Amino acid sequence: MEEVLPRHVPARAGLEWVTGAFRLFFKSPLMLAAAAAIFMGVLLMLQFIPYAGAGLAEIITPMLVAGFMRAFRSIDEGSEPELPQLAAGFQSSALSLATVGAIYLGILIAIVMLMKTLGVDYEAMLKALQEGASPEQLSLQLDGKGVLLLLGLALAIPAIAATWFAPALILFGNARPLQAMGLSINACVKNWLALLVNGLALIPVMLLALVPLVGILIMLPVMLGTAYLGYQSMFASRN
């Protein structure tokens, strides 16, 4: 009988992905920290491209994530990852991965435009932050808009769910962009409790980003490692 994918996993799996991601990281910490530095450096450099930089960053992010997925697969199989593996998303299935990023970008733009129409201007808030606005000034802008902020978050969650496992599904499963995004959403809905536990367990991990210089170089690989292990739990062959 053919197995139905994605598999259902227990809630405790969400915590196991975090501990497992740390184990993967510490098997090759220097390589993965260097990969995180390259990841962040590429995204930062794109921000300097006028108008198009932020959009390009969203489009190539799935390609960069695919490189991490390839590196984690090597570690998982007992091999030492190599820096060229980080380019796996640019060498294989590049168009499909970029398409996922482009669809995600389009959804984000639609959400931002909708929220602006409803009275929440994210661009204005970001500009205010860049200009050094105080928390009190920002709170005045958001006064009475709590429900709208929750609506924006509710609209963004499905978009994030659609891209969470998509790079691994495309890289390892040769899935088409929309197919990969649909399977990723299905996995998130089917295993929402495990993903909730995973998200809660990642909160202290994300605080590592506050540690100067090295914090984010640990946090990013560990967070992406949980996505790899989630994919393995829900989709990978057990043969």
Beta strands, then each sheet from edge to edge (+ up, - down):
end
